[in-house]
């Protein structure tokens, strides 16, 4: 078995783990800082809305030797508006100019043909009305609202309302960060961006539900035992699904990174940036929120219940009694260094261990008296 596979198995069995829930204030602080930065980006810079949302014209030319920067200058002089120019794979140019009407587009087309030294008949002009973009935006908001409502209803039925609230907070967290980074980077917002934003919600929800399902299974009849508090079981659920979440996220990020950095950056296919950036940032934020936000928030909400408060008191009282007698503790919150460990040496523990000292003793021996 590979080292990662061994680590995943030990995490799943609860032999080692990292105290995610115990350090939840740190994760909350990081998320608040990132969210504030994203909101400031939206407030100060705003979103670079594409022509589909503003209205205007898109001119597509045949192959030309004119550079992108020079074409932008020509387009701005001809229209009096800012222009976005992209180099196409066939050597032609795609020139977007927002805020112009039909009458003016014909004049701009003739001037572009003269400046670019191409036949005006070879320039294709497509006009986009702002009402169409407004309809797209409204439909996107409607779809997002319906999705959120259905998610809350499903999680409240399948799990409980606290998990539904935590998942909703995580989804809002992911969307805010993704949109904020779009504003800071300055990438153009197109219908492809909207599709990417709606897509990441499914990925984020998937990771969250995996952890919630494990948590639901492990907290059955939790009040009938005195070994673990709810927060500690939540921690075990995160650790038990950690490697799976990481593998899923990495596998999803690799092709998206190819679209973003190779397709959009190296090959210059700027249209790929529309959807790839939202997917890349959203997938990373979704994996983060599932581990560091959603589950710790559920633990916070559950620990406020009278039953969970009483359980915590019983668990801590039992541990204090065992410590006074000098007996090994059955369970304590753990903090494990996962680096530089081997199967033989075990993890380097910088906090108390979470497993009883005699957990694995006698494993494999037959029951009954020895002979």
N, C-alpha and C positions, 0 to 999 in steps of 0.2 A: 504494500500500500504506500502511496506517495506521502510525503510529509504533510502536504495540505489536507489529504484525505484523512490521515491520522489525527491531525489537529481538529478537523471537522467532527470526527467520531468522538473525540474526547470532549469537545464542546457540547455535543448533543447529549452525551451521558452525564454532563454536569461535573466531570472530573476537574476541569479548569474553567475559568471564565473571567470576564472583565466587568467591573461594576459600572455599567452604563446608567442604571437608574439612580444609583447613589450620587453620581456626578451630574445629575440632570440640570442643576442650576448653571453649570458651565455651558452645557449645550443650549439651554434657553438663552443665555447671554450672547452666545455666538450667533444664534438665529436672529435674535432681536437686532444685533449690530448689522448683520447682512441685510435684514429686511429694511431697516432704516436707510441704509445706503441705497438700496433699490428704490425706495420711495423718493429719496432725494434726487436720484437720477431721473425718475419720471417727472418730478416737479420742476427741476431746473432745466433739463435738456428736452424732455418730452420724447415721444415716439416719432420716428421717421416714417410717417405713413406713406405707403406706396401709392402709385397713381390710381390703383383700383379703388382706393378710399377717398381720394381727392378729386378725381376727374382730370382729364387732360388728353394728351395724344402720345402714341408710341410709334416712332418711325423706325422701320427696319430697312437697312441698305444692303446692297450687294457688296462683294468683296472690294475693299479699299485699302490704300496704304496709309491713310490718315490715322494718327494715333488717337487713343482714347481722350487724352487731355486736350488735344487740339480740337477734337470733335465737340467736347464739352464747351469750349470757348465759342466755336461757331454757333452751337445751338443756343447758348445764352445770348449772344449778340442778335441772333435772328428772332428770338422770342421775347427777350426781356425778362425771362424767368430762369430759375435754376434748372439745370438738366442733369440727368443721370445717364451715363453712357456705359454700355457693356460690350466687350468684344465677343463676337459669336464664333463658333467653331469653324465656320466656313470662311472666316476672314471679314465678314460683314460687321455692322454695328447695330446695336439696339439703343435707340435714343428715346428717353422718356422725359416729357416736359409736362408738368402739372399746371392746371389752372388756365388752360387756353380753350377757346371755343372752336366750332367748325370753320367759321369764316377765316379765322387767323391761321388755322392749320395749313390751308392751301398755300398761303404766302410763305410760311415757314418752310414748307416742303420745297418750294422752288428755290429759296435761298440756300437751304442745306445742299440741294443738288449742285448748285453753282460752287459753293465752298468746298464740297467734298469731291468735286469733279466726277460726278456720276450722273446718269440719266435720271431725270425726275420721274419718269415712268417706271424706273426700277426701284423706287423707294415706296415701300408699302406703309400706309398711314392707317392706324387704328385709333378710333376715338372712344374714350371711356367717360361715361357720365358719372358725376358724383353720387347720384341717387342709387346707382347699382352698388357702389361700394358701401353706402349706408345700409342697404338691404343686407349685404353680406355680414356687416358688423352686427346688425340687429339679430340676424339668425344665429350668429355665433354666441352672442350673449344669451339668447333663449336656450340654445343647446346646452350651454354651460350651466345655466340655472336648473334646467330639467335634470341634468346629470347629477348635480349636487344633491337635489332633493331625493332622487332615486337611491343615491349612495347612502344617505342618512337613513332612509326608510329600511333599506336592505340590512345595513349593519345593526340597526336597532332591533330588527327582528331576529337576524341570525346570531347576533352576539348580545349587545346591550347598548343602551343609549350613551353611556360614557365612551364606549369605543367608537360609536358613530360621531360623537363630538370631537374626539381626538383625531379621527381620520379626516373630518372636515377641516379642522385647523391645519393639519399637515398638507392637505390639498391647496388651501389658500396660501399657505407658506410657499409651496412649490411654484404656484402661478405668479405670486408677487415677485419672487426672486428672478424667475425667468424673464418676466416682462421688464423688470428693472435693469437686468443685464442688457437686454435689447436696447433700452434707452441709453445706457452708458456706452455701449459699443457703437451705436448709431446705425445698426443694420436696418434695412428697409423692412417695414411690416407689410406683408402681402397676404393674400388668402392662404398661401402655403404656410405662413407663420401661424395663422389661426388653426390650421389643421394640425400642425405640430403641437401647439398648446393643448388642444383637445386630446391628442394621442398620449401625451405624457401623463395625463390624469389616470389612464388605465394602468400604466406601468407603476406609478406611485401607489395606487390602490392595491395592486397585486402584492407588492412587498409587504404592505401594511397588514393585509388580510392573512398572509402566511404567518406572521408573528402573532396576530390576534387568535388565530385558530389554535396555535400551540399553547398560548396563554389560557384560552378557554378550557382546553383539555387538562392542563396541569392544575387548574384552580377548582376542579370539581371537589366538593366536600372539603374545601380548604379550612373551614372553621373546626373540623373534627380532628385536626392535627396541631401540634405545637412545635414543629421543627422549623417552618419557614413563614415569614411574613408575606403579604401579597407582593410587595416591592421586590423581594428576593426571588419569588417565583417568576415575576415579570422579567427580571434580569436573566434567569435561567432560560426563559423562552427566547429572548433576544440572542443569547449565546448559542442556543441550540439550532437556530436558523441562520446564524451569522454567515457561515461559509456559503450556504445556499444563496443568500441574498447577494453576497459579493460576486459569486460566479454568475448569477443571472444578470447583474448590472454590468459586469465587465463584458460579457458576451453581447449584450445589447449595445454597449457604448462603442465597441470596436468598429462595426460597419458605419455607425453614425459619425464617428471620428474620421473615417475615410472620406465620407461625403463632405465634411466640414473643412478638413485641413488639406486633403489632396484634391478633391473635386472643386471646392470653392477657393482654396488658397493657391495650390500649385497650378492646376489646370485653368484657373480663372473662370470657372463656371459659376458666376455670381448668383444665378438663380437657385443653386443648391443651398446657398447660405440661408435662404428664406425659411426652410424647414429644418435644416440640419442643426443650426445653432439652438433653436428652441428645443429640439429633441435632446441634444447633448447636455445642455444646462438642466433641462427638466428631468432627465433620467438620473443625473448625479444628485440633484436636489431631492428627488423622490426617494432614492436609496438612503440618503442622509436623514430625511424626515421620518422615514419608517423606523429607523433604529434609534435615533437620538431625540425625536420629538413625540411621535404618536404614542409609543408604548410607555415612556416615562410619564406622559401626560395622563394616560389611563391609570397608571399606578398612583399618581397624585390624587386623582378624583376618587379612586376606590379607597385609598387610605383615610379619606374623610368620613367614611361610613362608620357608624357605631360598632358594627360587627368586626370590621377590620381593625379599628382602634383597640377593641378588646383582645383580638387575636395578637396584635403586636405586643400588648402588655403581657400576655401569657407567655409568648415566645421569649421575650426579654427576661421575664422573671425566671423562667426555666433555665436560661443560659446563665443568669447570675447565680442561681442555686448550684448549677453544675460547676461553675468556676470557683465558688466558695469551697466546694468539696474536692477541688483539684481534679475533677473528671474531664475527659476530653469533650469538647463541645461538638454537638451534632451538626450545627450549621451556623455559619456567620457570613456576613457580607464579604465578598472576596474582591481582591484586586490582584490580578495575575499578569505578570510580564509574559507576553506571548512570543517575544523574540528570543533567539538563541537558545531554544529548548530542543531537547532530543527525547526520543521515546524512552531511553534508559534513565536519564537523569531527572525527567519530569520538569514541570514548569518552575521558574524562579518566582517565588511568592513574596510580594512586598507587603502583604497584609495577611490577616488570618486566613487559614484554609477553610473552604466551604464544605469539605467532606469529612465525615468522621474518620478517626484514625484507623478503625477496624472495618472500614467499608468493604474492602476487597479480601479480607482474611477468610481463608477457608473456601474461597470460590472454587468450584469444581470438585469439592470433596463430597462423597455420598453422605446422606443423612444417617443418623443412628450412631451407635457406639462404635469406637474403633476396636479393631481386633488385632 
